[in-house]
Each structure stands twice: as structure tokens, then as C-alpha cells.
Amino acid sequence: MTDPVNVLWEYLSSLPDLPHGSVTGDLVGREVGETTIFLAKSGGHRLVRDRLDRADVEYDVYHQERAEAARIAGLVRQHLLEQLPGLVAGGALVLDVAEISSPRYYPDQASREHMYGGEVAIFLVED
């Protein structure tokens, strides 16, 4: 089974307009104030037995400046919805991406850092 977080991590990490090294699937070792694009699987289900999966993935963008967090979240959203469908990444062919929730502002409860987060549904088959 393909890990949808790895699919998105591989794709987003390859993009030159996102901060280098900022995409991650966990927050282990992250320091407060580091620009971070955090990916986490939030749900999903098998659509076609043994072939097609739907994975719901949340993305959270942390940045020291609120406007920059919003800008980066908008770039992530644009790349996922407009460029990722039809590409192979992380061992999967991404057939489509649908928006569940557009980026919204909610500061991190622990650190009070600026954070914008959204959620997408990714429709994929193993490559």
C-alpha cells in the first residue's frame, strides 16, 4: 500500500518555489520558528477494490510571518490542485486531487506560531 504522505512529500519537496527542506511528515526535531509544511493523513478509503484509493491529507504551513504562511499555503494548494493530478510520485499515479478545505488561519496552540492549514483528497493508484 502506498503512503499518501510520502507521495505528497516527494512531490512538494521537488518544487523550487517552496522553501527547501520545509516539507515533512512529522514534527520530530522541529524548532519553533522554522518554516515548515507539515503533512498528515486524516482519513480516506478504498474506492475500487485492490486498485483505487482516496486519501485525505491535511497540510499545515508554519512561518514566523502570518502573510508568508498564507502565501506558502496558497502555493501548496495551487500545486496540489492544479499540477499534481496526472503525475507519478512516491510510487503512485495521482489521478485527481479535490479540495476538502481551503487554507485557513489557526495559530499553533502550543507555540502560538502563525499557521495556515488546508485539506485535500488524493485519488491514487499504485504505479
Beta strands, then each sheet from edge to edge (+ up, - down):
strand 1: 23-24
strand 2: 36-48
strand 3: 52-63
strand 4: 88-89
strand 5: 92-105
strand 6: 114-126
sheet 1: 1+ 2+ 3- 6+ 5- 4+
end
